[in-house]
């Protein structure tokens, strides 16, 4: 879960790389660094800290050169230290590598390289790569052949980019299991984990398949397969709406993405009815349907399960992607696996999908990022079309996932058009919810900012919203939070309720209202501070987050939005950076 970038061309390379690193920071932000080739020197500067801090501390913008690479890190192997930050060099200091992924056989390779006299400067798995390359170059291979030979020795997943003083005009990149994309603009060449990194310069891109190598020079881009044969590739246009990564007038991406949700919902109905109808039929025909996902995407899947059952009368199971492998015995060619992932590159989801495909299951993925690893592995792909989501905490992608499940479930009963119309109308209700509650949520966040725990309860279709809202609070404000079915509280968690403990009760005015409120009263009797999320007022609430009256199956979409905003304001009040929560990254590409 790191971001990598390389640039060669006519511009000063390091400023381009630094701008790119800021765009890639969502992939990891505990360390950053660059390497630049200039006048026979390889200049490497790196440190622990966020990109901007490292830039300032090491005056990175002053580094000269027209060929440079850069990295922003989310630590896996080795602590967050300057030594472990990328780029990593070989013993001679003549080549530098940035890497995203995990080299699973790094220990064995390291021992072997150490026996051969290589000296390691970090604890990372990555560092075996420059040392392997060094040996290959010593054996007389070109930089691209050295990359091919090195890649063949690596187990695990990687995308890496290398520059060398021995071939100073070149950047070599290769990948297996992790993304790498090339951008072209005139004589300028870019290579990165994400086209966002260079989208301000170009929307002309070329992809790399697993095990392929790209050789970039000013004005040149040559692609090789794993055997070193030249490949012919066509450039394609990047969808610029996807590439947008500007906060606009908002202080944080998370706030912008929360506020965009009404528009996102307005657009979501522009889905391909034919595709939904076909997929709905596949789901109905399948012997079994399993939805697999992680984190927020899994909570969307839980809402989807409810919708499939309630509307389509089709039972399905939701399996946490990291646990999917343990259920693989019952997956077969009569199984439809629906993989839900905003990024399309979550390692647990990708692994589950590979296992499902291996036994002949049909794989449908619901993703946001175009051309992701998951889209390549799927038989059918539904795109969220909500634009790039930069904040680590998923918000607008979650709402879009809910909308997709809503459309799919109604497509099962030939009512796609009606469902699409209802979603378009819901857009106004989402705006209304944000307008009604903004100032109340700011006040409420003041009350919650010093709490250590919070509980979220709901029933039926809204149970997953309780879990998602709790996840939002804990991931960005570091307040312990749990979401659960309201009826489950009395089976244990009630013991944790003390005077003043916040309990968020999602109780729309539907068939769940009375029972959920009754569970809220049980906590209030023990001193809980009740925050009601409902279209129906009650004296039980100490604070009321008012939502509009909507159809019972649409409540999740209006209930989650103010709770995302509440989590945001609590984070701000606690002095946390909601876009870059500690220890987390947007794309979780490790198992
Ligand atoms: C969401 O706020 C979290 N950052 C996280 O739970 C996320 O949803 C999870 O890692 C899955 O990501 P994906 O949708 O990209 O697969």
Boltz pocket constraint, residues with backbone or C-beta under 6 A from the ligand:
constraints:
  - pocket:
      binder: B
      contacts: [[A, 294], [A, 295], [A, 296], [A, 297], [A, 340], [A, 341], [A, 342], [A, 343], [A, 344], [A, 345], [A, 346], [A, 349], [A, 392], [A, 393], [A, 394], [A, 395], [A, 475], [A, 585], [A, 586], [A, 587], [A, 588]]
      max_distance: 6.0
